[in-house]
Amino acid sequence: MIVFNVIAFVLGVAALGYLVYALVRPERF
């Protein structure tokens, strides 16, 4: 299912971006 792969890819990128943001700005957590 291409749609499922796209959704999984978007969620993965969002999770990585959130993790990087948390590491760059630790004072907000």
MOPAC internal coordinates of N, CA, C and O (Angstrom, degrees):
PM7 1SCF
backbone

  N    0.0000 0     0.00 0     0.00 0    0    0    0
  C    1.4750 1     0.00 0     0.00 0    1    0    0
  C    1.5275 1   109.17 1     0.00 0    2    1    0
  O    1.2310 1   120.81 1   -65.54 1    3    2    1
  N    1.3070 1   116.05 1   114.46 1    3    2    1
  C    1.4659 1   120.40 1  -178.66 1    5    3    2
  C    1.5266 1   110.26 1   -67.52 1    6    5    3
  O    1.2310 1   120.56 1   142.79 1    7    6    5
  N    1.3278 1   116.54 1   -37.21 1    7    6    5
  C    1.4695 1   119.77 1  -178.44 1    9    7    6
  C    1.5241 1   110.03 1   -61.68 1   10    9    7
  O    1.2310 1   120.56 1   136.66 1   11   10    9
  N    1.3349 1   116.53 1   -43.34 1   11   10    9
  C    1.4698 1   120.39 1   179.96 1   13   11   10
  C    1.5230 1   110.68 1   -63.49 1   14   13   11
  O    1.2310 1   120.67 1   141.03 1   15   14   13
  N    1.3367 1   116.33 1   -38.97 1   15   14   13
  C    1.4658 1   119.86 1   179.10 1   17   15   14
  C    1.5229 1   110.61 1   -65.06 1   18   17   15
  O    1.2310 1   120.19 1   139.71 1   19   18   17
  N    1.3200 1   117.24 1   -40.29 1   19   18   17
  C    1.4690 1   120.85 1   179.21 1   21   19   18
  C    1.5231 1   109.89 1   -64.61 1   22   21   19
  O    1.2310 1   120.35 1   135.96 1   23   22   21
  N    1.3292 1   116.94 1   -44.04 1   23   22   21
  C    1.4695 1   120.34 1   179.93 1   25   23   22
  C    1.5302 1   110.08 1   -63.10 1   26   25   23
  O    1.2310 1   120.25 1   135.90 1   27   26   25
  N    1.3237 1   117.13 1   -44.10 1   27   26   25
  C    1.4612 1   120.96 1   179.31 1   29   27   26
  C    1.5268 1   110.38 1   -62.89 1   30   29   27
  O    1.2310 1   120.10 1   140.57 1   31   30   29
  N    1.3249 1   117.42 1   -39.43 1   31   30   29
  C    1.4610 1   121.17 1   179.13 1   33   31   30
  C    1.5219 1   110.84 1   -64.42 1   34   33   31
  O    1.2310 1   120.56 1   135.16 1   35   34   33
  N    1.3323 1   116.54 1   -44.84 1   35   34   33
  C    1.4675 1   120.61 1   179.92 1   37   35   34
  C    1.5273 1   110.21 1   -62.90 1   38   37   35
  O    1.2310 1   120.30 1   136.72 1   39   38   37
  N    1.3244 1   117.03 1   -43.28 1   39   38   37
  C    1.4713 1   120.09 1   179.62 1   41   39   38
  C    1.5284 1   110.39 1   -64.66 1   42   41   39
  O    1.2310 1   120.28 1   141.64 1   43   42   41
  N    1.3150 1   117.07 1   -38.36 1   43   42   41
  C    1.4630 1   120.54 1   178.85 1   45   43   42
  C    1.5237 1   111.25 1   -64.84 1   46   45   43
  O    1.2310 1   120.23 1   135.27 1   47   46   45
  N    1.3192 1   117.16 1   -44.73 1   47   46   45
  C    1.4676 1   120.97 1   179.05 1   49   47   46
  C    1.5225 1   109.97 1   -63.94 1   50   49   47
  O    1.2310 1   120.24 1   138.39 1   51   50   49
  N    1.3374 1   117.15 1   -41.61 1   51   50   49
  C    1.4649 1   121.04 1   179.57 1   53   51   50
  C    1.5266 1   110.26 1   -63.66 1   54   53   51
  O    1.2310 1   120.42 1   139.17 1   55   54   53
  N    1.3283 1   116.81 1   -40.83 1   55   54   53
  C    1.4684 1   120.68 1   179.81 1   57   55   54
  C    1.5280 1   110.39 1   -65.36 1   58   57   55
  O    1.2310 1   120.12 1   138.00 1   59   58   57
  N    1.3286 1   117.37 1   -42.00 1   59   58   57
  C    1.4629 1   120.62 1   178.96 1   61   59   58
  C    1.5269 1   110.33 1   -65.59 1   62   61   59
  O    1.2310 1   120.54 1   137.54 1   63   62   61
  N    1.3244 1   116.57 1   -42.46 1   63   62   61
  C    1.4646 1   120.44 1   178.90 1   65   63   62
  C    1.5191 1   111.00 1   -62.39 1   66   65   63
  O    1.2310 1   120.41 1   138.10 1   67   66   65
  N    1.3392 1   116.81 1   -41.90 1   67   66   65
  C    1.4649 1   120.71 1   179.27 1   69   67   66
  C    1.5230 1   110.60 1   -65.05 1   70   69   67
  O    1.2310 1   120.48 1   140.43 1   71   70   69
  N    1.3433 1   116.68 1   -39.57 1   71   70   69
  C    1.4625 1   120.65 1   179.34 1   73   71   70
  C    1.5275 1   110.53 1   -65.03 1   74   73   71
  O    1.2310 1   120.24 1   135.69 1   75   74   73
  N    1.3206 1   117.14 1   -44.31 1   75   74   73
  C    1.4667 1   120.94 1   178.87 1   77   75   74
  C    1.5220 1   109.94 1   -63.24 1   78   77   75
  O    1.2310 1   120.13 1   138.35 1   79   78   77
  N    1.3358 1   117.36 1   -41.65 1   79   78   77
  C    1.4647 1   121.26 1   179.10 1   81   79   78
  C    1.5256 1   110.32 1   -62.87 1   82   81   79
  O    1.2310 1   120.48 1   139.94 1   83   82   81
  N    1.3437 1   116.68 1   -40.06 1   83   82   81
  C    1.4660 1   120.70 1   179.16 1   85   83   82
  C    1.5323 1   110.37 1   -65.31 1   86   85   83
  O    1.2310 1   120.24 1   143.79 1   87   86   85
  N    1.3284 1   117.15 1   -36.21 1   87   86   85
  C    1.4665 1   120.23 1   179.72 1   89   87   86
  C    1.5287 1   111.09 1   -73.44 1   90   89   87
  O    1.2310 1   120.31 1   145.22 1   91   90   89
  N    1.3337 1   117.02 1   -34.78 1   91   90   89
  C    1.4644 1   120.37 1  -178.52 1   93   91   90
  C    1.5231 1   110.71 1   -76.33 1   94   93   91
  O    1.2310 1   120.22 1   143.44 1   95   94   93
  N    1.3383 1   117.18 1   -36.56 1   95   94   93
  C    1.4641 1   120.95 1  -178.21 1   97   95   94
  C    1.5271 1   110.83 1  -119.55 1   98   97   95
  O    1.2310 1   119.58 1  -108.64 1   99   98   97
  N    1.3293 1   118.40 1    71.36 1   99   98   97
  C    1.4733 1   120.25 1  -176.72 1  101   99   98
  C    1.5212 1   113.36 1   -71.41 1  102  101   99
  O    1.2310 1   119.53 1   163.08 1  103  102  101
  N    1.3370 1   118.49 1   -16.92 1  103  102  101
  C    1.4653 1   119.54 1  -177.65 1  105  103  102
  C    1.5224 1   112.21 1   -68.99 1  106  105  103
  O    1.2310 1   119.98 1   163.87 1  107  106  105
  N    1.3413 1   117.64 1   -16.13 1  107  106  105
  C    1.4626 1   119.54 1   179.73 1  109  107  106
  C    1.5201 1   111.95 1   -87.44 1  110  109  107
  O    1.2310 1   119.85 1   177.42 1  111  110  109
  N    1.3327 1   117.90 1    -2.58 1  111  110  109
  C    1.4664 1   119.48 1  -176.58 1  113  111  110
  C    1.5285 1   110.14 1  -119.68 1  114  113  111
  O    1.2310 1   120.10 1   180.00 1  115  114  113

